[in-house]
Amino acid sequence: MKTTGFVGPSGTGKSYLAMKVAKGAGIEYLIDDGLFISGGRILAGKSAKRESTKLKSVHRAIFAWEEHRDEVRAAIREADPDSILILGTSGRMIEKIAAALLIAPVERFIDISEVASEEEIGKALEMRQEKGTHVVPLPTFEIKKQFSGYWYDALRIFRRQKDVYEDPGRTVVRPTFSYMGGYRISEAVVVNFATGAAMGTEGIVRVLKTTVKQVPEGIEIYMDIIVKYGVYIPDCGQDAISRIREDIERYTAINVEKAEITVRGLRFE
C-alpha cells in the first residue's frame, strides 16, 4: 500500500481540497477526521467533528480509542486499497494515524500550499474564524446519519470557473465543539414541527400524542391521531409521515430514522 499525507494547518481548506488532491494522485481512499472514505461514501469510522470538545475531537481524529480504531482497521483490511491519502495538521499527526491504523509508512507529503493559493487559504481561514464551519469531503446525503442534528448545507464557496473537476460533493458542517458555541434542538420543537405537519395533512383532525425517541443516527417519532370518517387511512397516514419527515429534516437537520402513526379514533361530521 502506498500512503500519502496531505498536510495543512487547521482551517486552511484541506478537507475541501482532499478530493482534488486524491484524484490528481490516483488515490481512491481517504482518512479524514476519523472517517475512512471512498467514492463519496463513509466506509467506517466516526467523525471527529461530532465530538463535544476540541480534545475529544483530536483523540477521535488520531484514532486514540480502541473500538473506533479497530473498526477502521477492519474496513481498511477488507477494502485492501493500493493507496490511501491521510489528512492531518502536521506530518507527525499523519504518521501517528498511519501507525494507529497499521497501514504503510507515509511515502510522500503534500502541503496545502502546493495545491491552494494564498487567497484560497485565506478565504478558508475566514470561514472558519467567522462562522466556525468545517468542510467534510462528502455529499450532504452521505453525512446525514453522521451529523444528524448538526448544521449543514451544500458548499457553495471557493469553486473557481477555471478549476472545475468531478467530485462526489462536499458539505459544510458546524461541529459541536465550535468556539461559536454549541446548541441543542429541544424535543418540544421537534414535537411542534411534527404536529404542525400532521395537522396540515388532509383528513387528520387531531393529534393526541407525539413521542420522540433519540437513536444513534437520529430520531424516531410515534404519533397518535384522530382522522375524519371516510378518509382512506393508509394514504392519509403515509402523507402525514412524508410531511413530518420533510419538515423536520429541512428545518432542524435531524435525521428521521422512523416515523409511525397510529389512528386512535374517527370523527364523524
LINJO-V783965 format. One record per residue. N is the residue number from 1. PHI is phi in radians with two decimals (NA if undefined). NEAR is the number of other C-alpha atoms within 8 Angstrom. D_CENTER is the distance of its C-alpha to the mean C-alpha in Angstrom with 1 decimal. Layout:
n: (N N)
phi: (PHI PHI)
near: (NEAR NEAR)
d_center: (D_CENTER D_CENTER)
//
This chain:
n: (1 2 3 4 5 6 7 8 9 10 11 12 13 14 15 16 17 18 19 20 21 22 23 24 25 26 27 28 29 30 31 32 33 34 35 36 37 38 39 40 41 42 43 44 45 46 47 48 49 50 51 52 53 54 55 56 57 58 59 60 61 62 63 64 65 66 67 68 69 70 71 72 73 74 75 76 77 78 79 80 81 82 83 84 85 86 87 88 89 90 91 92 93 94 95 96 97 98 99 100 101 102 103 104 105 106 107 108 109 110 111 112 113 114 115 116 117 118 119 120 121 122 123 124 125 126 127 128 129 130 131 132 133 134 135 136 137 138 139 140 141 142 143 144 145 146 147 148 149 150 151 152 153 154 155 156 157 158 159 160 161 162 163 164 165 166 167 168 169 170 171 172 173 174 175 176 177 178 179 180 181 182 183 184 185 186 187 188 189 190 191 192 193 194 195 196 197 198 199 200 201 202 203 204 205 206 207 208 209 210 211 212 213 214 215 216 217 218 219 220 221 222 223 224 225 226 227 228 229 230 231 232 233 234 235 236 237 238 239 240 241 242 243 244 245 246 247 248 249 250 251 252 253 254 255 256 257 258 259 260 261 262 263 264 265 266 267 268 269)
phi: (NA -1.74 -1.93 -2.09 -1.83 -2.01 -1.92 -3.05 -1.01 -1.03 1.53 -1.63 1.84 -1.03 -1.12 -1.13 -1.54 -0.97 -1.16 -1.14 -1.10 -1.08 -1.12 -1.11 -1.68 1.24 -1.87 -1.78 -2.12 -2.28 -2.07 -2.49 0.89 1.60 -1.93 -1.83 -2.19 -2.70 1.03 1.31 -2.19 -1.45 -1.55 -2.94 1.77 -2.38 -1.21 -1.13 -1.28 -1.51 -1.27 -1.42 -2.34 -1.10 -1.08 -1.11 -1.09 -1.10 -1.04 -1.17 -1.15 -1.74 1.04 -1.35 -1.71 -1.02 -1.05 -1.12 -1.05 -1.15 -1.08 -1.25 -0.98 -1.11 -1.16 -1.16 -1.07 -1.17 -1.26 0.84 -1.25 -1.28 -2.62 -2.63 -1.91 -1.97 -1.66 -2.88 -1.45 -2.72 -1.10 -1.09 -1.10 -1.13 -1.10 -1.14 -1.13 -1.04 -1.17 -1.12 -1.63 1.02 -1.91 -1.04 -1.01 -1.19 -1.58 -2.59 -1.99 -1.96 -1.56 -0.96 -1.18 -1.35 -2.16 -2.38 -1.36 -1.04 -1.12 -1.17 -1.13 -1.11 -1.18 -1.12 -1.10 -1.10 -1.06 -1.15 -1.27 -1.49 -2.04 1.15 -1.69 -2.20 -1.91 -2.01 -1.34 -2.55 -1.21 -0.95 -1.03 -1.21 -1.55 -0.97 -1.29 -1.19 -2.08 -0.99 1.59 -1.69 -1.27 -2.65 -2.79 -1.12 -1.27 -2.29 -2.21 1.30 -1.11 -1.88 -1.05 -1.46 -2.29 -1.66 -2.50 -1.27 -2.73 -1.46 1.94 -2.40 -2.40 -1.62 -2.30 -1.98 -1.23 -1.19 -1.51 -0.93 -1.15 -1.33 1.85 -1.53 -2.69 -2.31 -1.78 -1.21 -1.07 -1.07 -1.14 -1.10 -1.06 -1.11 -1.09 -1.12 -1.13 -1.09 -1.14 -1.14 -1.20 -1.49 -1.61 -1.08 1.84 -1.57 -1.89 -2.81 -1.82 -1.45 -2.77 -2.29 -2.04 -1.99 -2.06 -1.44 -2.24 -0.94 -1.85 2.64 -2.40 -2.06 -2.14 -2.17 -2.36 -1.87 -2.38 -2.08 -2.06 -1.28 -1.07 1.76 -1.32 -1.37 -1.05 -1.00 -1.17 -1.07 -1.14 -1.13 -1.09 -1.12 -1.07 -1.08 -1.14 -1.08 -1.01 -1.07 -1.16 -1.18 -1.22 -1.28 -1.68 -2.13 1.16 -1.53 -1.38 -1.55 -1.28 -2.70 -2.41 -2.21 -2.13 -2.05 -1.47 -1.77 -3.06 -2.09 -2.01 -1.62 -2.25)
near: (8 9 14 13 15 14 14 13 8 6 9 11 14 12 11 10 9 11 10 9 9 13 9 7 6 6 11 11 13 14 12 12 11 13 14 15 13 10 7 12 8 10 9 10 12 10 12 13 10 12 13 8 8 8 6 10 13 9 11 16 12 12 13 10 8 7 6 12 13 9 10 13 10 8 11 10 7 6 6 6 9 6 11 14 13 14 15 13 10 9 10 6 10 14 10 9 11 13 10 11 11 7 9 9 8 12 8 7 10 9 9 12 8 6 8 8 7 7 6 10 11 9 9 11 11 9 10 11 7 6 8 12 11 10 11 10 12 12 12 12 5 11 10 11 9 10 9 12 10 11 10 10 8 9 7 5 4 6 7 6 5 4 6 7 5 4 7 8 9 13 14 12 12 12 13 13 12 10 5 6 7 7 5 4 8 6 7 6 8 11 11 8 11 12 10 8 12 13 11 7 11 6 8 14 10 8 13 8 7 12 8 11 7 7 7 5 9 13 14 12 12 11 13 12 15 14 14 12 8 4 8 6 7 6 7 13 9 8 9 11 12 8 11 12 10 8 11 15 11 7 6 9 13 12 13 12 8 7 11 8 10 8 9 7 7 9 9 5 4)
d_center: (27.8 27.5 25.1 24.2 22.8 21.1 22.2 21.6 21.6 18.6 17.5 19.5 17.0 16.6 13.0 14.0 17.2 16.0 16.3 19.6 21.0 20.1 21.7 24.7 25.2 24.8 22.0 19.5 17.6 15.6 14.8 12.5 11.6 12.1 10.5 13.0 12.2 14.6 15.2 11.6 10.7 9.5 13.0 12.8 11.8 9.6 7.8 10.6 8.8 8.6 12.4 15.0 17.2 17.5 19.7 17.3 14.6 17.4 18.4 15.1 14.9 18.5 18.2 20.8 20.2 22.1 20.0 16.8 19.2 21.0 18.2 17.1 20.9 21.5 18.9 20.4 23.9 23.1 21.7 24.6 23.5 26.3 24.3 21.1 19.6 18.6 17.2 18.8 20.7 23.9 25.8 26.5 22.9 22.2 25.4 24.4 21.1 23.3 25.8 23.5 22.1 25.7 25.2 27.8 28.7 27.4 29.8 28.7 26.8 25.5 25.4 23.3 26.6 27.5 24.9 24.4 27.1 27.8 27.0 23.4 22.8 24.4 22.2 19.0 20.7 21.6 18.2 17.1 20.4 20.7 17.3 15.5 12.5 10.7 9.7 7.3 9.6 7.8 8.5 6.9 8.1 6.6 2.8 5.0 6.3 4.3 3.9 7.0 9.5 7.9 9.2 7.7 10.0 11.2 12.8 16.5 18.0 19.9 20.7 24.5 26.6 28.3 25.3 23.5 22.1 20.4 16.7 13.9 12.0 10.1 7.8 8.7 7.3 10.0 9.8 12.3 14.8 15.2 19.0 18.9 18.6 16.4 16.5 16.5 16.9 20.1 21.0 23.8 21.7 19.8 23.3 24.7 22.2 22.9 26.6 26.8 25.1 27.5 30.5 29.8 30.3 33.9 35.9 34.1 36.5 35.1 32.0 33.5 30.7 26.8 25.1 21.4 20.2 17.1 15.7 13.1 10.5 11.6 15.3 18.5 21.1 24.8 27.4 31.2 32.9 36.3 37.0 39.9 42.6 42.7 39.0 37.6 35.2 32.8 32.0 31.8 29.4 27.1 27.2 26.3 23.4 22.0 22.6 21.0 17.7 17.8 18.7 16.4 13.2 14.6 15.9 13.8 10.2 10.9 10.5 14.2 14.8 18.5 21.1 24.9 27.8 31.3 34.4 36.8 39.6 41.2 42.8 45.9 46.8)
//
